[in-house]
Amino acid sequence: MMRPHHQAVYVISVAAELAGMHPQTLRIYERRGLLTPARTTGGNRRYSDADIMRLRRIAELAATGMNLEGIRHVMSLEEEVIRLRTEVAELRQGLIDAVNALEQRSSGALVPLRRAITLYNDRPSIFDPNR
């Protein structure tokens, strides 16, 4: 059985090793607001697979020469993009569902009309009693 991606199970030393960094670096990132590990009732930090992925992303951005404030900003923007993409997908699906529901409700309800061309100032045939 697989555990959930956000289930915090790793102690700081294991998380640091999995992320390829020193445990003190994880503490710095936490103090700077880049990472918020779960805490046990005793106050010990616990990290999840999602936290490890976040640490690796921080390391990628730091390797490009970005400072911690820049990293925080980039990661915030990345999270916003994910949120907006999810919202767009939900709205798109809602629109598709609404159109499908409307098509099902109006199926067969419309009566096709005969097309006619009427010249300007020419009365349509429905008003001419001789036709």
C-alpha positions, 0 to 999 in steps of 0.5 A, a space after each residue: 500500500 502506498 502512503 499519501 504524497 503529503 504524509 510526513 514520515 521523514 525525520 530531518 536527517 533522512 529528509 536532508 539526505 533524500 534532498 541532498 542537503 545538510 539538515 541545517 539548510 532545511 532549518 534555514 529554509 523553514 525559518 525563511 518561510 520556504 518550507 513548513 514541515 509537519 510537527 509531532 506532538 513532541 515538536 519534532 519535524 517530519 517531512 513528506 515526499 512533497 516536502 522533499 520535492 519542494 526542497 529539490 526545487 529550491 536547490 534547482 533554483 538556488 543553483 541558478 544563482 537565485 537568492 532565497 527571496 527570489 526562490 520564494 517569489 518564483 515558487 509562489 508564482 508556480 503555485 499560483 499557476 497550478 491553482 489557476 490551471 486547476 480553476 480553468 480546467 474546472 470552469 471548462 468542464 462546467 461549461 461543457 457540462 452546461 452546454 451538454 445539459 442545454 443540448 439535452 433539454 432542447 433536443 427536439 424542442 426546436 422546429 426548423 423554419 423554412 428559409 425565405 429571402 425577402 427584398 427590402 420594401 417587399 412584403 413577406 408572403 404571409 401578409 399577402 392574402 392572395 398567396 
